[in-house]
Amino acid sequence: MLKIAFHPIYKHPLPEGHRFPMLKYELLPEQLLYEGTCDSSNFFEPEQPDDAHILRVHTENYYQDLTALTLEKRAARKIGFPLSEVLVEREVIIADGTIKSSVFALEYGIAMNIAGGTHHAYTDRGEAFCLLNDQAIGARYLQNNKLAEKILIVDLDVHQGNGTAEIFQDDPSVFTFSMHGKSNYPFKKEISDLDIALENNTDDQTYLGILEATLPKLIKDVQPDFVYYLSGVDVISTDKLGKLGMSVEGCKARDRFVLEICKQNGLPVMCSMGGGYSPDIRTIVEAHANTFRLAQEIFF
């Protein structure tokens, strides 16, 4: 059974000017239920995790300042959202959603988080709407509980996973792969284990050709026993924050390739949704919904 983390707090309204990015978290589960891709049994509500899981990734000083809302103003501004108690609670619950989805993926082959993909969060700071790095927290949870040893993070959001790269920069047990827009944020990139920077307006054929030439070899070389997939849909040409040239169908083909190769290799895969900022919310919801539709088709 496909298990999907979703909590009402994911829909938390923000001040004017920040609400649009949150709308997809309300509409996406409604769409999946309406069309019959999922029913209520597919969804579970994450909770507040043990702080110890978060502190295996983030520094104690940063996490204490975050939860106490005592971050320095400059550090808070880098996050991009107005800092509040409910925003921090939301991020903590998202992290638990990814932890629990990771365990479900071991049982069912795949599991998903409606939110997450907060790959700009570093060990000691947040950036660009990311406070805590959910997939890094999930990876450390699996390793600490001896549920996985070698982990591959496949980050196909349009933005480089700079926080993830920093967190695992000296750790050979987690291989970080980021394929992203060359001229997109962050403008100062970190060094992942493998970075592929794409030119502006990269189209479906070019993108898929590079991915298909890279990922099978990567799986063969790295020999992971677990995969995290960050399936951001900000690679679409209409995205306000992206600079690539993919179509919704090309994005779906990308997801199909990643999920099928995980299935073929017997690799459990946990998916976090990542970014999506096209001006028409229907485009965002459709592109994200495709990932869930494919998960059902390929794994169940």
Stockholm file with secondary structure:
# STOCKHOLM 1.0

chainA/1-300         MLKIAFHPIYKHPLPEGHRFPMLKYELLPEQLLYEGTCDSSNFFEPEQPDDAHILRVHTENYYQDLTALTLEKRAARKIGFPLSEVLVEREVIIADGTIKSSVFALEYGIAMNIAGGTHHAYTDRGEAFCLLNDQAIGARYLQNNKLAEKILIVDLDVHQGNGTAEIFQDDPSVFTFSMHGKSNYPFKKEISDLDIALENNTDDQTYLGILEATLPKLIKDVQPDFVYYLSGVDVISTDKLGKLGMSVEGCKARDRFVLEICKQNGLPVMCSMGGGYSPDIRTIVEAHANTFRLAQEIFF
#=GR chainA/1-300 SS CCEEECCGGGGCCCSTTSSHHHHHHHHHHHHHHHHTSCCGGGEECCCCCCHHHHHTTSCHHHHHHHHTTCCCHHHHHHHCSCCCHHHHHHHHHHHHHHHHHHHHHHHHSEEEESSCCCTTCCSSCCBTTBSSCHHHHHHHHHHHTTSCSSEEEEECSSSCCHHHHHHTTTCTTEEEEEEEETTSSCSSCCCCSEEEEECTTCCHHHHHHHHHHHHHHHHHHHCCSEEEEECCSTTBTTCSSCCCCBCHHHHHHHHHHHHHHHHHTTCCEEEECCCCCCSSHHHHHHHHHHHHHHHHHHHC
#=GC SS_cons         CCEEECCGGGGCCCSTTSSHHHHHHHHHHHHHHHHTSCCGGGEECCCCCCHHHHHTTSCHHHHHHHHTTCCCHHHHHHHCSCCCHHHHHHHHHHHHHHHHHHHHHHHHSEEEESSCCCTTCCSSCCBTTBSSCHHHHHHHHHHHTTSCSSEEEEECSSSCCHHHHHHTTTCTTEEEEEEEETTSSCSSCCCCSEEEEECTTCCHHHHHHHHHHHHHHHHHHHCCSEEEEECCSTTBTTCSSCCCCBCHHHHHHHHHHHHHHHHHTTCCEEEECCCCCCSSHHHHHHHHHHHHHHHHHHHC
//
